[in-house]
Amino acid sequence: MLNIVLTVWACVFFALNDFEYSKEELLKKPMLYSIGIQRELFTPRTFITWIFKAFWQALLILVINYMLYGASPLASGWTFGLWMMGSCVYATITIVANL
């Protein structure tokens, strides 16, 4: 739960402080909103591309963690369990989300 909270705060901070134009300039020039209203930049193709990239990153994180921890035996001959594998994947996702 703590990792989720820490990950969210970085996104919230960036979203609240990222201004391309000042508020006064946006009120004076309503044409700046036309790009969003007419969907010039965020199209369904862009959305599908983002979803594909998210699945690709998730698969890559899972495969890399499995190759590093999933099949490697410990000194006792046992392999890492589901709990350890899940913890490693979760830590990697948190690191990637904050990059």
SESETI-348940 format. One record per residue (C-alpha): x, y, z. Coordinates in steps of 0.001 Angstrom, whole numbers, plus 500000, padded with zeros to 6 digits. Layout:
BEGIN
{x=X, y=Y, z=Z} .
...
This chain:
BEGIN
{x=500000, y=500000, z=500000} .
{x=502846, y=502391, z=500819} .
{x=504371, y=501980, z=497344} .
{x=501047, y=502844, z=495700} .
{x=500740, y=506016, z=497765} .
{x=504301, y=507080, z=496971} .
{x=503784, y=506418, z=493260} .
{x=500557, y=508428, z=493154} .
{x=502072, y=511521, z=494776} .
{x=504670, y=511954, z=492038} .
{x=501939, y=511862, z=489367} .
{x=499654, y=514230, z=491285} .
{x=502485, y=516714, z=491881} .
{x=503428, y=516724, z=488204} .
{x=499816, y=517085, z=487054} .
{x=499134, y=520032, z=489357} .
{x=502328, y=521920, z=488512} .
{x=502720, y=521318, z=484776} .
{x=501486, y=524448, z=483011} .
{x=502248, y=525194, z=479391} .
{x=500256, y=528441, z=479460} .
{x=499301, y=530749, z=482291} .
{x=495670, y=530912, z=483403} .
{x=495305, y=534456, z=482104} .
{x=496606, y=533475, z=478663} .
{x=494171, y=530559, z=478471} .
{x=491255, y=532854, z=479313} .
{x=492328, y=535369, z=476652} .
{x=492843, y=532769, z=473882} .
{x=490104, y=530106, z=473906} .
{x=491485, y=528722, z=470619} .
{x=494162, y=526972, z=472682} .
{x=491426, y=524552, z=473794} .
{x=490494, y=523603, z=470216} .
{x=493235, y=520965, z=469976} .
{x=491642, y=518973, z=472787} .
{x=488067, y=519541, z=471709} .
{x=488755, y=518456, z=468123} .
{x=490814, y=515453, z=469300} .
{x=493810, y=516370, z=467176} .
{x=496459, y=514844, z=469429} .
{x=494700, y=512172, z=471492} .
{x=493095, y=509874, z=468947} .
{x=491846, y=506296, z=469384} .
{x=495013, y=505130, z=467632} .
{x=497136, y=506949, z=470219} .
{x=495132, y=505339, z=473023} .
{x=495558, y=501842, z=471572} .
{x=499285, y=502488, z=471133} .
{x=499570, y=503449, z=474814} .
{x=497679, y=500312, z=475861} .
{x=499972, y=498163, z=473707} .
{x=503051, y=499794, z=475242} .
{x=501665, y=499172, z=478748} .
{x=501132, y=495468, z=478000} .
{x=504614, y=495271, z=476488} .
{x=506205, y=496854, z=479575} .
{x=504243, y=494554, z=481882} .
{x=505314, y=491478, z=479920} .
{x=508922, y=492648, z=479871} .
{x=508944, y=493263, z=483630} .
{x=507421, y=489858, z=484292} .
{x=509818, y=487976, z=482002} .
{x=512925, y=489748, z=483317} .
{x=511932, y=489109, z=486926} .
{x=511120, y=485481, z=486157} .
{x=514475, y=484993, z=484462} .
{x=516294, y=486597, z=487403} .
{x=514399, y=485044, z=490307} .
{x=511827, y=482521, z=489145} .
{x=514023, y=479668, z=487988} .
{x=517146, y=480225, z=490058} .
{x=517514, y=477793, z=492947} .
{x=518680, y=478881, z=496355} .
{x=521618, y=477273, z=498149} .
{x=519201, y=474795, z=499693} .
{x=517921, y=473701, z=496281} .
{x=514546, y=475432, z=496613} .
{x=513403, y=478110, z=494181} .
{x=511960, y=481468, z=495096} .
{x=508275, y=481213, z=495845} .
{x=505270, y=483085, z=494522} .
{x=505502, y=485630, z=497348} .
{x=509099, y=486560, z=496521} .
{x=508400, y=486698, z=492794} .
{x=505371, y=488933, z=493340} .
{x=507330, y=491238, z=495627} .
{x=510095, y=491604, z=493043} .
{x=507627, y=492332, z=490237} .
{x=505776, y=494857, z=492408} .
{x=509030, y=496625, z=493349} .
{x=510082, y=496777, z=489698} .
{x=506707, y=498231, z=488662} .
{x=507005, y=500901, z=491354} .
{x=510503, y=501834, z=490179} .
{x=509458, y=501959, z=486501} .
{x=506378, y=504065, z=487305} .
{x=508531, y=506654, z=489078} .
{x=511143, y=506991, z=486319} .
